[in-house]
Amino acid sequence: MSIRFDFTHATGVRDLTFRIYDIDADLSQWQDVLDITAITYASGATINPDGVIGNGTSSWNWTAGTPTITALEPNQGNGNDNGTATVTFTTWITSLEIIYRNGASPFGNQWIAISDLVFVPEPDAGLLLASVGLIWLRLRRRA
């Protein structure tokens, strides 16, 4: 199962940060495994997260430079910080894809939650010029 976010700004977005909740496992029934990648604006290349950090004692594992978060035991529940990961991409990206799979077995009725997508959009050229003009006007009045 996968979900894809496409960012329609001309150059995409940068400094994307979001959270994934309830990354955990009960290896007799389920194991959350996520592959997280993005497409860069500059080259169209697929990239991996720049960072994945957890709160508390994480119930998952991520190795820098890879796209995969793999859940470890035990089951954490949605409200437990140990099952929460904060994922960051710092470059300009045009899309984000998260692929979810059950790594342990075909059983289980497991889920994750994604929230708090925060990013810096492409600056609006008109707003940028207006802001520069206001700064120039303010400096000129003080002179």
Backbone as CSV, one residue per row, in Angstrom:
resi,resn,N_x,N_y,N_z,CA_x,CA_y,CA_z,C_x,C_y,C_z
1,MET,0.847,-1.152,0.000,0.000,0.000,0.000,0.905,1.231,0.000
2,SER,0.537,2.235,-0.787,1.367,3.435,-0.835,0.494,4.687,-0.856
3,ILE,1.126,5.784,-0.456,0.488,7.094,-0.531,1.518,8.047,-1.119
4,ARG,1.043,8.932,-1.983,1.940,9.887,-2.635,1.373,11.289,-2.474
5,PHE,2.236,12.209,-2.090,1.895,13.620,-1.997,2.621,14.330,-3.128
6,ASP,1.891,15.050,-3.982,2.496,15.856,-5.035,2.356,17.318,-4.654
7,PHE,3.457,18.054,-4.727,3.472,19.468,-4.382,3.462,20.268,-5.675
8,THR,2.451,21.091,-5.883,2.221,21.731,-7.174,2.892,23.090,-7.335
9,HIS,3.614,23.554,-6.342,4.386,24.787,-6.533,5.404,24.539,-7.646
10,ALA,5.776,25.584,-8.354,6.661,25.438,-9.520,7.966,24.711,-9.186
11,THR,8.561,25.016,-8.037,9.814,24.354,-7.658,9.614,23.356,-6.531
12,GLY,8.376,23.059,-6.184,8.096,22.130,-5.101,8.146,22.820,-3.756
13,VAL,8.535,22.071,-2.737,8.651,22.591,-1.374,9.998,22.160,-0.808
14,ARG,10.425,22.827,0.254,11.671,22.427,0.908,11.447,22.371,2.417
15,ASP,12.401,21.770,3.089,12.341,21.609,4.544,11.050,20.927,4.982
16,LEU,10.682,19.867,4.277,9.494,19.096,4.630,9.780,18.272,5.883
17,THR,8.895,18.386,6.853,8.962,17.595,8.075,7.568,17.045,8.338
18,PHE,7.487,15.783,8.732,6.200,15.199,9.096,6.423,14.087,10.108
19,ARG,5.318,13.647,10.728,5.386,12.591,11.731,4.616,11.362,11.283
20,ILE,5.143,10.218,11.682,4.459,8.946,11.489,4.308,8.325,12.872
21,TYR,3.077,7.947,13.201,2.762,7.401,14.511,2.520,5.893,14.447
22,ASP,2.725,5.250,15.564,2.403,3.843,15.792,3.217,2.895,14.911
23,ILE,4.516,3.160,14.794,5.424,2.246,14.090,5.871,1.206,15.114
24,ASP,5.361,-0.010,14.973,5.669,-1.038,15.954,5.447,-2.421,15.361
25,ALA,5.583,-3.441,16.188,5.461,-4.815,15.691,4.978,-5.742,16.793
26,ASP,4.265,-6.742,16.383,4.000,-7.951,17.153,4.355,-9.049,16.170
27,LEU,5.580,-9.528,16.229,6.119,-10.356,15.150,5.325,-11.624,14.866
28,SER,4.395,-11.995,15.744,3.525,-13.128,15.433,2.353,-12.702,14.549
29,GLN,2.141,-11.370,14.410,1.006,-10.884,13.628,1.364,-9.808,12.604
30,TRP,2.200,-8.852,12.964,2.538,-7.779,12.036,3.890,-7.174,12.370
31,GLN,4.437,-6.484,11.376,5.658,-5.691,11.541,5.567,-4.547,10.551
32,ASP,5.446,-3.330,11.056,5.368,-2.156,10.188,6.710,-1.928,9.508
33,VAL,6.691,-1.830,8.186,7.884,-1.509,7.402,7.478,-0.411,6.427
34,LEU,8.236,0.679,6.409,7.924,1.832,5.563,9.124,2.182,4.701
35,ASP,8.878,2.424,3.431,9.900,2.985,2.540,9.452,4.398,2.210
36,ILE,10.307,5.370,2.513,9.966,6.779,2.345,10.969,7.415,1.398
37,THR,10.475,7.955,0.295,11.337,8.619,-0.678,10.665,9.893,-1.173
38,ALA,11.464,10.737,-1.814,10.960,11.966,-2.422,11.642,12.154,-3.768
39,ILE,11.038,12.982,-4.605,11.603,13.336,-5.902,12.094,14.782,-5.823
40,THR,13.360,15.009,-6.195,13.913,16.363,-6.126,13.424,17.214,-7.289
41,TYR,13.318,18.499,-7.033,12.943,19.435,-8.091,14.094,19.588,-9.089
42,ALA,15.302,19.744,-8.588,16.443,20.073,-9.435,16.734,19.017,-10.495
43,SER,16.755,17.747,-10.111,17.178,16.712,-11.062,16.128,15.654,-11.341
44,GLY,15.061,15.634,-10.563,14.065,14.583,-10.711,14.519,13.257,-10.128
45,ALA,15.608,13.280,-9.374,16.142,12.058,-8.773,15.334,11.660,-7.536
46,THR,15.332,10.379,-7.250,14.707,9.876,-6.029,15.708,9.984,-4.891
47,ILE,15.262,10.545,-3.768,16.154,10.697,-2.614,15.507,10.088,-1.371
48,ASN,16.347,9.777,-0.403,15.921,9.243,0.882,15.818,10.381,1.894
49,PRO,15.163,10.155,3.015,15.074,11.207,4.038,16.455,11.676,4.498
50,ASP,16.534,12.969,4.837,17.764,13.505,5.416,17.874,13.129,6.886
51,GLY,16.739,12.920,7.517,16.753,12.546,8.920,15.463,11.868,9.332
52,VAL,15.582,10.932,10.253,14.438,10.300,10.901,14.807,10.195,12.368
53,ILE,14.057,10.893,13.211,14.364,10.882,14.639,13.140,10.426,15.421
54,GLY,13.394,9.928,16.606,12.315,9.448,17.453,12.312,10.140,18.788
55,ASN,11.237,9.920,19.513,11.110,10.410,20.881,11.222,9.208,21.805
56,GLY,11.889,9.352,22.917,11.980,8.240,23.856,12.833,7.120,23.295
57,THR,12.463,5.904,23.610,13.149,4.711,23.126,12.371,4.195,21.928
58,SER,12.882,4.384,20.736,12.156,4.061,19.517,11.879,2.570,19.399
59,SER,10.677,2.258,18.904,10.291,0.874,18.650,10.541,0.521,17.191
60,TRP,11.428,1.288,16.533,11.725,1.094,15.111,13.199,1.390,14.871
61,ASN,13.661,1.029,13.681,15.054,1.235,13.314,15.122,1.908,11.946
62,TRP,16.017,2.884,11.793,16.297,3.529,10.510,17.793,3.732,10.423
63,THR,18.361,3.408,9.272,19.781,3.630,9.026,19.914,4.814,8.078
64,ALA,20.708,5.811,8.469,20.895,7.013,7.645,21.288,6.633,6.228
65,GLY,20.715,7.357,5.263,21.024,7.122,3.860,20.143,6.074,3.203
66,THR,19.222,5.497,3.957,18.306,4.496,3.403,16.869,5.016,3.469
67,PRO,15.961,4.425,2.699,14.571,4.865,2.751,13.720,4.111,3.763
68,THR,14.248,3.043,4.387,13.403,2.105,5.114,13.425,2.293,6.631
69,ILE,12.217,2.368,7.201,12.019,2.319,8.650,11.412,0.948,8.939
70,THR,12.042,0.190,9.829,11.561,-1.144,10.169,11.190,-1.189,11.646
71,ALA,9.969,-1.617,11.920,9.500,-1.688,13.294,10.138,-2.854,14.032
72,LEU,10.363,-2.623,15.310,10.842,-3.653,16.216,9.723,-3.930,17.217
73,GLU,9.816,-4.994,17.950,8.821,-5.225,19.000,9.096,-4.261,20.138
74,PRO,8.188,-3.937,20.974,6.832,-4.438,21.095,5.809,-3.490,20.495
75,ASN,4.551,-3.887,20.590,3.432,-3.054,20.178,3.394,-1.817,21.066
76,GLN,3.325,-0.631,20.468,3.379,0.617,21.227,2.019,1.287,21.417
77,GLY,1.152,1.195,20.433,-0.099,1.937,20.500,0.079,3.333,19.948
78,ASN,-0.989,3.919,19.463,-0.932,5.205,18.769,-0.436,6.348,19.639
79,GLY,-0.730,6.332,20.918,-0.377,7.456,21.771,1.017,7.408,22.352
80,ASN,1.793,6.367,22.086,3.101,6.205,22.684,4.183,6.848,21.809
81,ASP,4.967,7.753,22.389,6.028,8.434,21.643,7.084,7.479,21.104
82,ASN,7.265,6.317,21.721,8.279,5.369,21.261,7.998,4.880,19.845
83,GLY,6.742,4.893,19.420,6.365,4.461,18.079,6.271,5.592,17.076
84,THR,6.723,6.790,17.445,6.607,7.972,16.579,7.952,8.327,15.960
85,ALA,7.939,8.607,14.655,9.140,9.049,13.941,8.871,10.405,13.309
86,THR,9.833,11.304,13.385,9.773,12.583,12.686,10.742,12.495,11.511
87,VAL,10.198,12.663,10.301,10.953,12.497,9.061,11.199,13.873,8.445
88,THR,12.420,14.096,7.926,12.782,15.391,7.354,13.459,15.233,5.997
89,PHE,13.039,16.086,5.051,13.721,16.280,3.770,14.079,17.756,3.708
90,THR,15.346,18.096,3.447,15.759,19.502,3.464,15.849,20.142,2.087
91,THR,15.909,19.362,1.024,16.048,19.913,-0.327,14.672,20.197,-0.938
92,TRP,14.668,20.884,-2.077,13.432,21.147,-2.809,12.932,19.834,-3.397
93,ILE,11.696,19.469,-3.073,11.112,18.237,-3.598,9.759,18.528,-4.238
94,THR,9.399,17.710,-5.210,8.110,17.878,-5.882,7.107,16.809,-5.488
95,SER,7.572,15.706,-4.891,6.641,14.683,-4.414,7.275,13.870,-3.293
96,LEU,6.407,13.254,-2.512,6.794,12.397,-1.402,6.005,11.103,-1.543
97,GLU,6.671,9.963,-1.364,5.969,8.695,-1.423,6.307,7.865,-0.194
98,ILE,5.266,7.296,0.414,5.419,6.409,1.554,4.787,5.079,1.174
99,ILE,5.590,4.024,1.192,5.101,2.678,0.887,5.087,1.893,2.195
100,TYR,3.915,1.356,2.533,3.747,0.573,3.754,3.619,-0.900,3.399
101,ARG,4.286,-1.745,4.184,4.100,-3.187,4.023,4.239,-3.862,5.374
102,ASN,3.678,-5.053,5.452,3.772,-5.857,6.656,4.969,-6.778,6.487
103,GLY,6.000,-6.593,7.300,7.229,-7.342,7.120,7.262,-8.708,7.758
104,ALA,6.393,-8.982,8.728,6.507,-10.228,9.482,5.653,-11.359,8.944
105,SER,4.445,-11.069,8.612,3.538,-12.133,8.195,2.350,-11.523,7.474
106,PRO,1.529,-12.357,6.847,0.351,-11.829,6.164,-0.812,-11.551,7.103
107,PHE,-0.623,-11.784,8.400,-1.711,-11.607,9.354,-1.751,-10.188,9.883
108,GLY,-2.684,-9.939,10.766,-2.739,-8.678,11.488,-3.592,-7.639,10.805
109,ASN,-4.078,-6.759,11.598,-4.881,-5.642,11.146,-4.207,-4.399,11.702
110,GLN,-3.111,-4.023,11.107,-2.254,-2.984,11.644,-2.379,-1.712,10.823
111,TRP,-2.000,-0.600,11.413,-2.055,0.681,10.735,-0.997,1.626,11.301
112,ILE,-0.791,2.730,10.588,0.053,3.831,11.040,-0.740,5.113,10.795
113,ALA,-0.262,6.211,11.315,-0.893,7.516,11.080,0.189,8.499,10.644
114,ILE,-0.156,9.375,9.719,0.760,10.400,9.211,0.131,11.752,9.500
115,SER,0.919,12.682,10.045,0.362,14.009,10.329,1.462,15.060,10.361
116,ASP,1.026,16.277,10.599,1.920,17.418,10.819,2.893,17.655,9.677
117,LEU,2.410,17.611,8.430,3.275,17.938,7.300,3.515,19.445,7.307
118,VAL,4.768,19.824,7.458,5.165,21.227,7.507,6.259,21.428,6.481
119,PHE,6.171,22.505,5.686,7.178,22.761,4.665,7.216,24.233,4.322
120,VAL,8.257,24.626,3.596,8.398,25.984,3.082,8.050,25.921,1.598
121,PRO,6.998,26.632,1.166,6.649,26.604,-0.258,7.552,27.532,-1.058
122,GLU,7.453,27.379,-2.358,8.157,28.280,-3.266,7.687,29.703,-2.982
123,PRO,8.599,30.675,-2.911,8.154,32.052,-2.688,7.378,32.576,-3.887
124,ASP,6.339,33.304,-3.610,5.550,33.947,-4.655,6.325,35.172,-5.135
125,ALA,6.606,35.261,-6.428,7.442,36.332,-6.978,6.844,37.708,-6.683
126,GLY,5.530,37.853,-6.820,4.895,39.142,-6.555,5.023,39.546,-5.104
127,LEU,4.814,38.622,-4.202,4.941,38.898,-2.779,6.383,39.218,-2.430
128,LEU,7.319,38.485,-3.028,8.730,38.732,-2.779,9.122,40.133,-3.234
129,LEU,8.710,40.535,-4.431,9.014,41.884,-4.929,8.352,42.949,-4.077
130,ALA,7.117,42.723,-3.655,6.427,43.685,-2.796,7.160,43.824,-1.474
131,SER,7.634,42.713,-0.910,8.367,42.762,0.354,9.666,43.536,0.199
132,VAL,10.398,43.289,-0.884,11.645,44.016,-1.132,11.351,45.501,-1.307
133,GLY,10.276,45.826,-2.029,9.889,47.222,-2.228,9.552,47.905,-0.919
134,LEU,8.846,47.234,-0.023,8.503,47.811,1.272,9.748,48.030,2.115
135,ILE,10.689,47.109,2.062,11.939,47.282,2.807,12.698,48.484,2.257
136,TRP,12.780,48.627,0.922,13.477,49.761,0.311,12.797,51.070,0.687
137,LEU,11.453,51.081,0.644,10.705,52.288,0.996,10.957,52.654,2.449
138,ARG,10.956,51.698,3.331,11.177,51.965,4.742,12.593,52.506,4.967
139,LEU,13.602,51.946,4.288,14.966,52.426,4.425,15.095,53.847,3.870
140,ARG,14.413,54.123,2.762,14.502,55.438,2.151,13.874,56.513,3.059
141,ARG,12.783,56.224,3.709,12.133,57.186,4.577,13.002,57.531,5.777
142,ARG,13.795,56.590,6.234,14.652,56.849,7.388,15.876,57.668,7.010
143,ALA,16.218,57.665,5.755,17.432,58.356,5.317,17.267,59.855,5.350
